[in-house]
Amino acid sequence: MRKVHDIDHVTPGILLSVIEEFDAGKNTYVDEGDVRASVIGGSAIDYSDRILNVKQKNPPMIPKIGDVVVGYIDMLFGNMISVRILYINEKLTKSGFSAIASTRISYSGGNYNSNWRERNYRGKYVFKVGDIIRGRVYSLLNSSIHLTLDEKDLGVVYTMCFSCGNEFTKVPGGLKCNFCGNFEDRKVSIDYGKESFTLLYDKQFLKL
Ligand SMILES: [Zn+2]
């Protein structure tokens, strides 16, 4: 049988040992002489009294409705974008959740930037893979995390020029490259280019 102390990731119901070898301790149960885990965690044995415990691990942080998330766009499909979540309410997460957002402009949004809306006659936001965006969770329907981008502090928070790789400056209606003059039509957050986002971008894509 598997050596109990080697198991550092156990799931509920997994066989850890038998009662002849170890007594069932914390977060375990006995089923027909088998000692099994009752929670997600890692096993730990107290050899002094031969008790097998499972140390419970915190479940991954799951975004809730109203949470603000920051992530990068990893896919575009139809009128939707897929966003790999890196931060939930400013806390780094390694859970690897993806969220989706519509690129269609909602006309029902509250804090909507009306100047921007008037300029954008296509009724659609433009995004590119690699953009770092901030969104707010508004629905968890069908086990998907749905984001809205229709607020002043939501939208693209950082990206780099797709022509030359240099820094963009926020300009009316989008972003303009300081170096080559390339203009990109974007729904840009009011605090675009804050230092923390440039650090995030460097960490994500340049592996610094
Ligand atoms: Zn450029």
Boltz pocket constraint, residues with backbone or C-beta under 6 A from the ligand:
constraints:
  - pocket:
      binder: B
      contacts: [[A, 161], [A, 162], [A, 163], [A, 164], [A, 165], [A, 166], [A, 167], [A, 177], [A, 178], [A, 179], [A, 180], [A, 181], [A, 182]]
      max_distance: 6.0
